[in-house]
């Protein structure tokens, strides 16, 4: 796996190839930006040298500022202090609490499970479903979705015949297969434990993965999909959409996640970068000072620009330099 740190030449090269982006060739984040701090210790590698960054809450547009610390050894970004009112930053409109998928969508996903190669040529599948397909679960595979929200993915997988269950500590109401609880308190042994963009909402990733490892059946897989600080962090800096302060407590580089997985007793057996056009659409909105949900942001980008965003994300994925990835872990 390749970790790219300050690669300004490549960053500018990719940006200059995006004619549809009305942005400056100058980067928001530059080497040396930030304040050197010696009072924190990296939760991943234990290093004590880092830099402070100030990130804004931009999804809902409160623009409240939060201090994050960047480890200079492994690159991991971590919030300096978890706010006391963190739960207030997960309102009912938060997208992980959306629920049902339509019947035709479920048929569409079923087709992807039955003929993934053919269906990929016809039309892309969502990254969460695609990663489950790569894990190759059988009908008797016990699946636990950690941070499942209201259980959209659980519902889809159960409709396809899988024994899927979900847990989420922020749920307002439980369902028959989705419980309001933490991973530590969840019972059972599972063949596939999944974190679909939920691990970054937790503070101690090594302990969370150790807990997952203790609940995995022999030969089981832990699937972790998270944001990763690569090109997008370097180019967009505080405007990178996947920073999502203060909800994302810890954001990894590929290097820091490898160290985290190994500390938890896992080895990474496969990595798939799965960024999409959201990388550019969201980050460009933040750069223009629009929140993600600002009604004025609609129509900011033409259909051609949106197609270009997706194409550039695909290029970054091919270079293992996208801003999110799926990591497939097995116990060492």
C-alpha positions in Angstrom: 0.0 0.0 0.0 1.3 3.4 -0.9 1.0 6.4 1.4 1.4 9.8 -0.2 2.2 12.7 2.0 3.1 16.2 0.8 3.0 15.6 -3.0 2.3 19.0 -4.3 3.4 18.3 -7.8 0.8 15.4 -8.2 -1.8 17.4 -6.4 -1.5 20.3 -8.8 -1.3 17.9 -11.7 -4.6 16.3 -10.9 -6.2 19.7 -10.2 -5.0 21.2 -13.4 -6.6 18.3 -15.3 -10.0 19.3 -14.0 -11.0 22.0 -16.4 -14.5 22.0 -15.0 -13.2 23.1 -11.6 -13.2 26.9 -11.2 -10.5 26.7 -8.5 -7.1 28.2 -8.0 -3.9 26.1 -8.6 -2.9 27.1 -5.0 -3.6 24.7 -2.2 -5.5 25.4 0.9 -3.1 23.4 3.0 0.6 23.9 2.6 3.6 22.2 4.2 4.4 23.8 7.5 0.8 25.0 8.2 -0.4 24.5 11.7 1.0 25.0 15.1 3.5 22.6 16.6 2.1 21.0 19.7 3.9 18.8 22.3 1.0 18.2 24.7 -0.8 15.5 22.8 0.1 11.9 22.2 -1.1 10.1 19.0 -3.6 7.4 19.8 -2.2 5.3 17.0 1.6 5.4 17.2 2.3 7.2 20.4 4.2 10.1 18.8 4.0 13.4 20.6 5.0 15.8 17.8 2.1 17.2 15.7 0.3 20.2 14.4 -3.0 21.9 15.3 -5.6 22.6 12.7 -9.0 24.4 13.1 -11.8 22.7 11.2 -15.4 24.0 10.8 -18.7 22.2 11.1 -20.0 22.5 7.5 -22.5 19.8 6.9 -25.3 21.7 8.6 -23.5 25.0 8.3 -23.1 26.0 12.0 -19.4 26.9 11.2 -18.5 26.2 14.8 -14.7 25.6 15.0 -13.0 22.6 16.5 -9.3 21.9 17.1 -7.7 18.8 15.6 -4.2 17.4 15.9 -2.2 16.0 13.1 0.4 13.4 14.0 3.6 14.1 12.1 4.8 10.5 12.4 1.8 8.6 11.0 -0.4 11.4 9.6 -3.5 10.6 11.7 -5.9 13.4 12.4 -7.7 13.4 15.7 -9.9 15.8 17.5 -8.2 17.4 20.5 -11.3 17.3 22.7 -14.6 15.6 22.1 -17.4 18.2 22.6 -19.8 17.5 25.5 -22.7 18.1 23.1 -21.5 15.7 20.5 -25.0 14.0 20.3 -26.5 17.3 19.3 -24.5 17.1 16.1 -26.5 14.0 15.0 -30.0 15.5 14.5 -32.9 13.5 13.1 -32.0 14.7 9.6 -28.6 13.1 9.7 -28.4 10.9 6.7 -27.4 7.7 8.5 -30.9 7.6 10.0 -32.6 7.3 6.6 -34.4 4.0 6.3 -36.0 2.1 3.4 -34.8 1.2 0.0 -37.3 0.7 -2.9 -38.3 -2.7 -4.2 -36.6 -2.1 -7.5 -33.4 -1.1 -5.7 -33.4 -4.4 -3.9 -33.8 -6.3 -7.2 -30.9 -4.3 -8.6 -28.7 -5.2 -5.6 -29.7 -8.8 -6.0 -28.5 -8.8 -9.6 -25.2 -7.4 -8.5 -24.7 -10.3 -6.0 -25.7 -12.9 -8.6 -23.6 -11.4 -11.5 -21.2 -8.8 -10.1 -18.9 -8.7 -13.1 -21.7 -8.2 -15.7 -23.6 -5.7 -13.5 -20.4 -3.6 -13.0 -20.2 -3.1 -16.7 -23.9 -2.1 -17.0 -24.1 0.2 -13.9 -22.1 0.9 -10.7 -23.4 -0.4 -7.4 -23.1 1.6 -4.2 -19.8 1.2 -2.5 -21.2 -0.3 0.6 -23.0 -3.1 -1.3 -19.9 -3.6 -3.6 -17.6 -4.1 -0.6 -20.0 -6.7 0.9 -19.9 -8.5 -2.5 -16.1 -8.6 -2.3 -16.3 -10.2 1.1 -18.2 -13.1 -0.5 -20.7 -13.9 2.3 -22.8 -17.1 2.0 -26.4 -17.3 2.9 -25.5 -18.6 6.4 -23.0 -15.9 7.1 -23.8 -13.9 10.2 -23.3 -10.2 9.5 -23.0 -7.4 12.0 -23.2 -3.8 10.8 -21.6 -1.5 13.4 -23.0 2.0 13.3 -25.9 0.9 11.1 -28.0 3.9 11.5 -31.7 3.0 11.0 -30.6 -0.2 9.2 -30.9 0.5 5.5 -28.0 -1.8 4.6 -29.2 -4.4 7.1 -32.7 -4.3 5.5 -31.2 -4.8 2.0 -29.0 -7.7 3.1 -31.8 -9.4 4.8 -34.0 -9.0 1.7 -31.2 -10.9 -0.1 -31.3 -13.7 2.3 -28.4 -12.9 4.6 -28.5 -13.1 8.4 -27.7 -9.4 8.9 -28.1 -7.4 12.1 -27.2 -3.8 13.0 -26.2 -1.8 16.1 -26.0 1.9 16.6 -25.8 3.8 20.0 -27.5 6.9 18.5 -30.7 5.2 17.4 -33.9 6.8 18.6 -36.0 3.7 18.0 -35.0 0.0 17.6 -36.2 -2.5 15.0 -36.4 -6.3 15.0 -32.8 -6.6 13.6 -31.3 -3.2 14.6 -30.5 -2.5 18.2 -29.5 0.7 20.1 -26.3 -0.5 21.7 -22.5 -0.3 21.4 -20.1 -2.9 19.9 -18.8 -3.7 23.4 -22.3 -4.6 24.6 -23.3 -6.5 21.5 -23.5 -10.3 22.0 -22.8 -13.1 19.6 -20.1 -14.4 17.3 -20.1 -13.1 13.7 -18.6 -14.1 10.4 -18.5 -10.6 9.0 -18.3 -7.5 11.1 -18.6 -4.2 9.1 -17.9 -0.6 9.8 -19.3 1.4 6.9 -18.1 4.9 7.7 -18.8 4.5 11.4 -15.3 3.9 12.8 -14.3 7.5 12.3 -17.1 8.4 14.7 -15.4 6.5 17.5 -12.5 7.7 19.6 -10.3 4.7 20.3 -10.0 2.7 17.1 -7.5 0.1 18.4 -9.9 -0.8 21.2 -12.9 -0.9 18.8 -11.1 -3.2 16.4 -9.8 -5.4 19.2 -13.4 -5.7 20.4 -14.5 -6.6 16.8 -11.7 -9.2 16.6 -13.0 -10.8 19.9 -16.4 -11.3 18.3 -15.3 -12.7 15.0 -15.7 -16.4 14.2 -12.6 -18.3 13.1 -11.7 -17.2 9.5 -14.1 -14.2 9.8 -13.6 -10.9 8.1 -13.7 -7.4 9.5 -14.7 -4.9 6.8 -13.8 -1.2 7.5 -14.8 1.6 5.2 -13.4 5.0 6.3 -12.2 8.3 4.9 -8.4 8.4 4.3 -6.3 11.5 4.3 -4.5 11.4 1.0 -4.7 13.8 -2.0 -8.0 15.4 -1.0 -6.6 16.4 2.4 -3.5 17.7 0.9 -5.3 19.7 -1.8 -8.4 21.0 0.0 -7.1 21.2 3.6 -9.9 22.4 6.0 -12.4 22.4 3.1 -12.0 18.6 2.5 -15.6 17.4 2.9 -14.7 14.2 4.7 -13.2 16.0 7.7 -16.8 16.4 8.9 -15.9 18.1 12.2 -16.8 17.3 15.0 -18.5 14.0 14.1 -15.3 12.4 12.6 -13.1 12.1 15.7 -10.2 10.2 14.1 -9.3 10.3 10.4 -6.6 8.0 9.2 -3.9 8.0 6.5 -3.3 4.6 5.0 -0.2 4.3 7.1 -2.0 5.1 10.4 -4.8 2.7 9.7 -2.3 -0.1 8.9 -0.7 0.5 12.3 -4.1 0.6 14.0 -5.2 -2.7 12.4 -1.9 -4.4 13.3 -2.1 -3.1 16.9 -5.6 -4.7 17.2 -4.3 -8.1 16.0 -5.4 -7.8 12.3 -3.7 -7.9 9.0 -5.0 -6.0 6.0 -5.6 -8.6 3.3 -7.2 -6.3 0.7 -7.7 -2.6 0.2 -10.1 -1.0 -2.3 -10.3 2.8 -2.7 -13.9 3.8 -3.4 -14.1 7.6 -3.7 -16.8 9.1 -5.9 -17.7 12.6 -7.1 -18.8 13.6 -3.6 -15.1 14.2 -2.8 -15.1 17.2 -5.3 -18.7 18.3 -5.0 -18.7 18.6 -1.3 -15.2 20.1 -1.0 -15.8 22.6 -3.7 -19.0 23.7 -1.9 -17.0 24.2 1.4 -14.4 26.1 -0.4 -17.1 28.5 -1.6 -18.4 28.7 1.9 -21.7 26.7 1.2 -22.7 24.1 3.7 -23.5 20.7 2.4 -27.2 21.2 3.0 -27.5 24.8 1.9 -30.3 25.1 -0.6 -28.2 27.7 -2.5 -25.7 25.0 -3.3 -28.1 23.4 -5.7 -27.2 24.0 -9.3 -23.6 25.1 -8.5 -22.2 22.4 -10.8 -23.3 21.5 -14.3 -24.0 17.9 -15.3 -20.6 17.9 -17.2 -18.8 19.0 -14.0 -20.5 16.3 -12.0 -19.4 13.7 -14.5 -15.9 15.1 -14.4 -15.9 14.9 -10.6 -16.7 11.2 -10.8 -14.0 10.6 -13.5 -11.3 12.3 -11.5 -12.3 10.3 -8.4 -12.0 7.1 -10.4 -8.4 8.2 -11.4 -7.5 8.8 -7.8 -8.9 5.4 -6.8 -6.8 3.7 -9.5 -3.7 5.3 -8.0 -4.7 4.3 -4.4 -5.1 7.9 -3.6 -8.8 8.4 -3.2 -10.3 9.9 -0.1 -12.0 6.8 1.2 -11.3 3.1 1.1 -12.5 -0.3 2.1 -10.1 -2.4 4.2 -10.6 -6.1 4.6 -9.1 -7.4 7.8 -8.4 -10.9 9.1 -7.0 -11.9 12.5 -3.3 -12.5 12.5 
